[in-house]
Amino acid sequence: MKFAFSLKNKLKVAFFLFCIMCCTLLIRFLEDKSVSKINESFISMHKDRLIPATDLYFIAENLYHKNAILQDALTDAETHSFGSVFKINRHNRIIDSVINKYELTFLVKQEKTFLDDLKTALLVQQQLENKMLGLNGYERKQIYDSIGRSTATQTLAKLSALIKIQSEVGDELIKDSKILVSGTKIYSTLQGILAVMIGIMIVSIISASNMVKIKNDKFNLN
């Protein structure tokens, strides 16, 4: 009877320790997964947000240079249209290469929509610029005043919208990272609690063994 009772207690202790071990392994798995997601989030922040945001500002810089070339062509009727077209097309090629690079990054649905709008606006602006530079100085200015200026403004507005959504998606990534970091703190706390429980179990087992030993010693003395 005593042996059966002792065996039953040992099985309970073994089962309890087994459960703690399973919980520890599960927490460790979740913690590793959380750390992996945090790492992916930071990589995405750099690769899909920081670098593309820099590229978008580079597009804005090239649009500024294109506008300066066009303004020179508008103010000076003697400006050679071929040279202006060459310079503007060079900036267009740079912008196209940046857009192609940007398309290779991870884009959310809203970004894809804004990017398509920007590409359409850039194409319209490029066609209008080539048309203006193929005309004389007076006709260039007429077209620019009627639709050229508003077209360039619309292109910048589409670019600004894309830059803004980049910032918003970046903020979402930061929020997700904060949640994941909070999760790892919880996992660490749970691991500490389990470690304390294991310590208590060990102390309890040692105390119970010592009590059994004292009782046996007393029984033998009697």
SULPENOR-V152555 format. One record per residue. N is the residue number from 1. PHI is phi in whole degrees, 0 to 359 (none if undefined). D_CENTER is the distance of its C-alpha to the mean C-alpha in whole Angstrom. Layout:
n:N phi:PHI d_center:D_CENTER
n:N phi:PHI d_center:D_CENTER
//
This chain:
n:1 phi:none d_center:64
n:2 phi:296 d_center:62
n:3 phi:295 d_center:61
n:4 phi:297 d_center:59
n:5 phi:295 d_center:58
n:6 phi:296 d_center:56
n:7 phi:296 d_center:55
n:8 phi:298 d_center:53
n:9 phi:295 d_center:52
n:10 phi:296 d_center:50
n:11 phi:294 d_center:49
n:12 phi:298 d_center:47
n:13 phi:297 d_center:46
n:14 phi:297 d_center:45
n:15 phi:295 d_center:43
n:16 phi:296 d_center:41
n:17 phi:294 d_center:40
n:18 phi:296 d_center:39
n:19 phi:297 d_center:37
n:20 phi:297 d_center:35
n:21 phi:298 d_center:34
n:22 phi:296 d_center:33
n:23 phi:297 d_center:31
n:24 phi:297 d_center:30
n:25 phi:295 d_center:29
n:26 phi:295 d_center:27
n:27 phi:297 d_center:25
n:28 phi:298 d_center:24
n:29 phi:297 d_center:23
n:30 phi:295 d_center:20
n:31 phi:293 d_center:20
n:32 phi:298 d_center:19
n:33 phi:295 d_center:16
n:34 phi:295 d_center:15
n:35 phi:297 d_center:14
n:36 phi:298 d_center:13
n:37 phi:292 d_center:10
n:38 phi:298 d_center:10
n:39 phi:298 d_center:10
n:40 phi:297 d_center:8
n:41 phi:296 d_center:5
n:42 phi:291 d_center:6
n:43 phi:296 d_center:7
n:44 phi:295 d_center:4
n:45 phi:301 d_center:4
n:46 phi:282 d_center:7
n:47 phi:284 d_center:8
n:48 phi:257 d_center:7
n:49 phi:235 d_center:7
n:50 phi:294 d_center:9
n:51 phi:296 d_center:12
n:52 phi:300 d_center:12
n:53 phi:298 d_center:12
n:54 phi:296 d_center:15
n:55 phi:296 d_center:16
n:56 phi:295 d_center:17
n:57 phi:292 d_center:19
n:58 phi:293 d_center:21
n:59 phi:297 d_center:22
n:60 phi:301 d_center:23
n:61 phi:297 d_center:25
n:62 phi:291 d_center:27
n:63 phi:295 d_center:27
n:64 phi:295 d_center:29
n:65 phi:296 d_center:31
n:66 phi:298 d_center:32
n:67 phi:296 d_center:33
n:68 phi:296 d_center:35
n:69 phi:296 d_center:37
n:70 phi:294 d_center:38
n:71 phi:297 d_center:39
n:72 phi:298 d_center:41
n:73 phi:292 d_center:43
n:74 phi:283 d_center:43
n:75 phi:280 d_center:45
n:76 phi:242 d_center:47
n:77 phi:296 d_center:49
n:78 phi:273 d_center:50
n:79 phi:301 d_center:47
n:80 phi:289 d_center:47
n:81 phi:297 d_center:44
n:82 phi:297 d_center:44
n:83 phi:295 d_center:42
n:84 phi:294 d_center:40
n:85 phi:299 d_center:39
n:86 phi:299 d_center:38
n:87 phi:295 d_center:36
n:88 phi:294 d_center:34
n:89 phi:295 d_center:34
n:90 phi:296 d_center:32
n:91 phi:293 d_center:30
n:92 phi:297 d_center:29
n:93 phi:294 d_center:28
n:94 phi:297 d_center:26
n:95 phi:298 d_center:24
n:96 phi:298 d_center:24
n:97 phi:293 d_center:23
n:98 phi:292 d_center:20
n:99 phi:299 d_center:19
n:100 phi:298 d_center:20
n:101 phi:293 d_center:17
n:102 phi:295 d_center:15
n:103 phi:294 d_center:16
n:104 phi:280 d_center:15
n:105 phi:277 d_center:11
n:106 phi:287 d_center:9
n:107 phi:238 d_center:10
n:108 phi:283 d_center:11
n:109 phi:302 d_center:14
n:110 phi:294 d_center:15
n:111 phi:297 d_center:13
n:112 phi:300 d_center:16
n:113 phi:296 d_center:19
n:114 phi:295 d_center:18
n:115 phi:293 d_center:18
n:116 phi:297 d_center:21
n:117 phi:297 d_center:23
n:118 phi:294 d_center:22
n:119 phi:298 d_center:23
n:120 phi:296 d_center:26
n:121 phi:296 d_center:27
n:122 phi:296 d_center:27
n:123 phi:296 d_center:29
n:124 phi:298 d_center:32
n:125 phi:295 d_center:32
n:126 phi:298 d_center:32
n:127 phi:297 d_center:35
n:128 phi:291 d_center:37
n:129 phi:297 d_center:37
n:130 phi:297 d_center:38
n:131 phi:294 d_center:41
n:132 phi:297 d_center:42
n:133 phi:287 d_center:42
n:134 phi:271 d_center:45
n:135 phi:251 d_center:47
n:136 phi:281 d_center:49
n:137 phi:302 d_center:48
n:138 phi:294 d_center:49
n:139 phi:294 d_center:48
n:140 phi:304 d_center:44
n:141 phi:295 d_center:45
n:142 phi:299 d_center:46
n:143 phi:293 d_center:43
n:144 phi:297 d_center:40
n:145 phi:293 d_center:42
n:146 phi:279 d_center:42
n:147 phi:227 d_center:38
n:148 phi:297 d_center:37
n:149 phi:295 d_center:36
n:150 phi:293 d_center:34
n:151 phi:295 d_center:32
n:152 phi:296 d_center:31
n:153 phi:295 d_center:30
n:154 phi:297 d_center:28
n:155 phi:298 d_center:26
n:156 phi:295 d_center:25
n:157 phi:295 d_center:24
n:158 phi:295 d_center:22
n:159 phi:294 d_center:20
n:160 phi:298 d_center:20
n:161 phi:296 d_center:18
n:162 phi:291 d_center:16
n:163 phi:296 d_center:15
n:164 phi:296 d_center:15
n:165 phi:293 d_center:12
n:166 phi:301 d_center:10
n:167 phi:295 d_center:10
n:168 phi:294 d_center:10
n:169 phi:294 d_center:7
n:170 phi:299 d_center:6
n:171 phi:296 d_center:8
n:172 phi:296 d_center:8
n:173 phi:296 d_center:5
n:174 phi:296 d_center:7
n:175 phi:299 d_center:10
n:176 phi:298 d_center:9
n:177 phi:296 d_center:9
n:178 phi:297 d_center:12
n:179 phi:296 d_center:13
n:180 phi:295 d_center:13
n:181 phi:296 d_center:15
n:182 phi:299 d_center:17
n:183 phi:297 d_center:18
n:184 phi:295 d_center:19
n:185 phi:295 d_center:21
n:186 phi:296 d_center:23
n:187 phi:298 d_center:23
n:188 phi:296 d_center:25
n:189 phi:297 d_center:27
n:190 phi:297 d_center:28
n:191 phi:297 d_center:29
n:192 phi:296 d_center:31
n:193 phi:297 d_center:33
n:194 phi:297 d_center:33
n:195 phi:297 d_center:35
n:196 phi:296 d_center:37
n:197 phi:298 d_center:38
n:198 phi:297 d_center:39
n:199 phi:298 d_center:41
n:200 phi:297 d_center:43
n:201 phi:299 d_center:44
n:202 phi:296 d_center:45
n:203 phi:298 d_center:47
n:204 phi:297 d_center:49
n:205 phi:296 d_center:49
n:206 phi:295 d_center:51
n:207 phi:297 d_center:53
n:208 phi:296 d_center:54
n:209 phi:296 d_center:55
n:210 phi:294 d_center:57
n:211 phi:294 d_center:59
n:212 phi:296 d_center:60
n:213 phi:296 d_center:61
n:214 phi:296 d_center:63
n:215 phi:298 d_center:65
n:216 phi:296 d_center:66
n:217 phi:295 d_center:67
n:218 phi:295 d_center:69
n:219 phi:296 d_center:70
n:220 phi:294 d_center:72
n:221 phi:293 d_center:74
n:222 phi:289 d_center:75
//
